[in-house]
Amino acid sequence: MDEKMWNMYYGLFSNVEQQVAQLKGILQQVQDKQRERVWLRNRPEGELDDARLVEGVAGDRLVFKKRGQADLAHSSNQNFEDNSRKRRICFVMDCSGSMYRFNGLDGRLNRMLEATCLILEAMEGHLDRYDYSVLGHSGETAKVEFVEFGKHPSSRGERLKILQRMLAHTQFCLAGDHTIEATRAAIDHVLDALATDRPRDDADREEERGVSTGAGPSQARAFVVVLSDANFRRYRMDPLWWSEALMSDPRVECHAVMLGSLGEEAKSIQSSLPPGRGHIVMETALLPAVFKSIFEQAGLCSSEF
């Protein structure tokens, strides 16, 4: 990256550098919490372990399993298994023409680019436990791929190119809104990625079906976070359509983040969405708190953090 490109990138990065550190801390806490509770097998009490039914018939008493902290002796195996079931997060960015058109009104395009920079920087260093993709939507299309699962930008030069592509799309795309279609496309996108993962045990299979194991809140493995400028009224879109799309598959935890608003439209849309699934962010500095809230609802981090 030459000096000119660095100056372009640093202009965005310097605005979110503090938030990058905050989000990295939140992601780390999610990792620590994931390590706290696993299935402990060969126990004298707890839930009957289906894998040890034969031993139980033979008189073995250690045929139960329960949720608890992993034994140190099993830590290396646990780390290997955890790597085979990363959390999948699909970020869907609003690259519509209205982001560019109304940026002078409330800075929504700047916030979208800063949010993307924040995500790309914060995810670096956590790719052993998370796999993420970045899609875009506009009036022209419901799905533009900027970052594919497993193919993350490895340098700030590559991240700058992603931001430049997003900016160019907002400038030259057709008018319209595909927020609803983009949400459904992102859910399919993350489910296709999940299908390549190998479920480890019965708890994983229950988790993927959206069934709680009874050991605290069900912990989602897949997330979709859709960013929008809440420009529904112009295109006669009913916010309830978005609500239905966000809740259309229990295997995926979906959230809406609104980065702009004409009047009180964002608040009106938020009131039509399921509780806790709609977030209004008019300052990039608030984004880490939004992600923390999302992970809390999914049972992945503590509200005390």
Buried (B, 14 or more C-beta within 10 A) or exposed (E): BEEEBBEBBBEBBEBBEEBBEBBBBBBBBBBEBBBEBBBBBEBEEBBEBEEBEEBBEEEEEBBBBBBBEBEEEEEEEBEEBBEEBBBBBBBBBBBBBBBBBBBEEBBBBBBBBBBBBBBBBBBBEBEEBBBBBBBBBBBBBBBBEBBBBEEBBEEBEEBBBBBBEBBEBBEEBEEBBBBBBBBBBBBBBBBEBBEEBEBBBBBBEBBBEEEEBEBEEBBBBBBBBBBBBBBBEEEEBEBEBBBBBBEEBEBBBBBBBBBBBBEEBBEBBBEBBEEEBBBBBBEBBBBBBBBBBBBBBBBBBBEEB
